[in-house]
Amino acid sequence: MKRMTLLQLKKGQKAKVADIIAGHGLEHKFMSMGIYRGKEIIKLSHFLLRGPVTIRVGRSVIALGHGMAAKILVE
């Protein structure tokens, strides 16, 4: 599977976090939510017009803003 942003992932698709393109503060925030390199995630939904992206990380369901989701690369 090629690298793409979390926004490009289709609903219901599983992927592993390949990289996080963010500053130290935002990367730390992602880590506190359980989102880090190598972690498997599932995209649950994506609302139109730059709305939030909902993902499952482990047993947690997390809603990320459009800008934050664009900073997560998956494969």
C-alpha positions as a LaTeX table, in Angstrom:
\begin{tabular}{lrrr}
\hline
Residue & $x$ (\AA) & $y$ (\AA) & $z$ (\AA) \\
\hline
Met1 & 0.00 & 0.00 & 0.00 \\
Lys2 & 1.32 & 3.44 & $-0.86$ \\
Arg3 & 1.56 & 6.34 & 1.57 \\
Met4 & $-1.38$ & 8.73 & 1.73 \\
Thr5 & $-2.89$ & 11.12 & 4.22 \\
Leu6 & $-5.60$ & 10.00 & 6.60 \\
Leu7 & $-8.01$ & 12.14 & 4.57 \\
Gln8 & $-7.42$ & 9.99 & 1.46 \\
Leu9 & $-8.13$ & 6.74 & 3.30 \\
Lys10 & $-11.57$ & 5.30 & 2.54 \\
Lys11 & $-14.26$ & 4.69 & 5.14 \\
Gly12 & $-13.80$ & 1.32 & 6.86 \\
Gln13 & $-10.23$ & 0.90 & 5.63 \\
Lys14 & $-7.43$ & $-0.18$ & 7.98 \\
Ala15 & $-3.96$ & 1.34 & 7.80 \\
Lys16 & $-0.81$ & 1.82 & 9.84 \\
Val17 & 0.48 & 5.25 & 10.75 \\
Ala18 & 3.62 & 5.74 & 8.63 \\
Asp19 & 4.55 & 9.27 & 9.70 \\
Ile20 & 3.24 & 12.37 & 11.40 \\
Ile21 & 4.07 & 15.65 & 9.72 \\
Ala22 & 3.68 & 18.04 & 12.65 \\
Gly23 & 5.61 & 20.01 & 15.20 \\
His24 & 6.71 & 18.57 & 18.52 \\
Gly25 & 3.61 & 19.83 & 20.38 \\
Leu26 & 1.07 & 18.35 & 17.98 \\
Glu27 & 3.02 & 15.10 & 17.69 \\
His28 & 2.94 & 14.84 & 21.50 \\
Lys29 & $-0.83$ & 15.45 & 21.44 \\
Phe30 & $-1.29$ & 12.66 & 18.88 \\
Met31 & 0.81 & 10.32 & 21.04 \\
Ser32 & $-1.36$ & 11.09 & 24.07 \\
Met33 & $-4.37$ & 9.98 & 21.99 \\
Gly34 & $-2.61$ & 6.72 & 21.05 \\
Ile35 & $-1.72$ & 7.81 & 17.51 \\
Tyr36 & 1.95 & 7.13 & 16.72 \\
Arg37 & 4.12 & 5.57 & 14.01 \\
Gly38 & 3.34 & 1.89 & 13.46 \\
Lys39 & $-0.07$ & 2.01 & 15.18 \\
Glu40 & $-2.97$ & 0.44 & 13.28 \\
Ile41 & $-6.04$ & 2.63 & 12.82 \\
Ile42 & $-9.42$ & 2.25 & 11.11 \\
Lys43 & $-11.16$ & 5.19 & 9.45 \\
Leu44 & $-14.81$ & 5.19 & 10.52 \\
Ser45 & $-16.17$ & 8.29 & 8.80 \\
His46 & $-15.29$ & 11.53 & 7.07 \\
Phe47 & $-17.76$ & 14.39 & 6.89 \\
Leu48 & $-17.95$ & 16.57 & 3.81 \\
Leu49 & $-16.66$ & 20.11 & 3.49 \\
Arg50 & $-13.64$ & 19.84 & 5.78 \\
Gly51 & $-15.53$ & 18.31 & 8.67 \\
Pro52 & $-14.06$ & 15.99 & 11.29 \\
Val53 & $-12.56$ & 12.58 & 10.54 \\
Thr54 & $-13.49$ & 9.78 & 12.94 \\
Ile55 & $-11.02$ & 6.94 & 13.53 \\
Arg56 & $-10.71$ & 3.90 & 15.79 \\
Val57 & $-7.41$ & 3.53 & 17.59 \\
Gly58 & $-7.36$ & 0.38 & 19.69 \\
Arg59 & $-10.63$ & 0.46 & 21.62 \\
Ser60 & $-11.01$ & 4.25 & 21.39 \\
Val61 & $-12.95$ & 6.28 & 18.84 \\
Ile62 & $-11.37$ & 9.66 & 18.12 \\
Ala63 & $-12.64$ & 12.59 & 16.05 \\
Leu64 & $-9.90$ & 14.69 & 14.47 \\
Gly65 & $-10.23$ & 18.01 & 12.74 \\
His66 & $-9.58$ & 18.13 & 9.00 \\
Gly67 & $-6.23$ & 19.90 & 9.45 \\
Met68 & $-5.00$ & 17.42 & 12.04 \\
Ala69 & $-6.01$ & 14.44 & 9.90 \\
Ala70 & $-4.07$ & 15.90 & 6.97 \\
Lys71 & $-0.87$ & 15.69 & 9.02 \\
Ile72 & $-1.10$ & 11.92 & 9.51 \\
Leu73 & 0.43 & 9.75 & 6.78 \\
Val74 & $-0.71$ & 6.13 & 6.60 \\
Glu75 & 0.20 & 3.07 & 4.55 \\
\hline
\end{tabular}
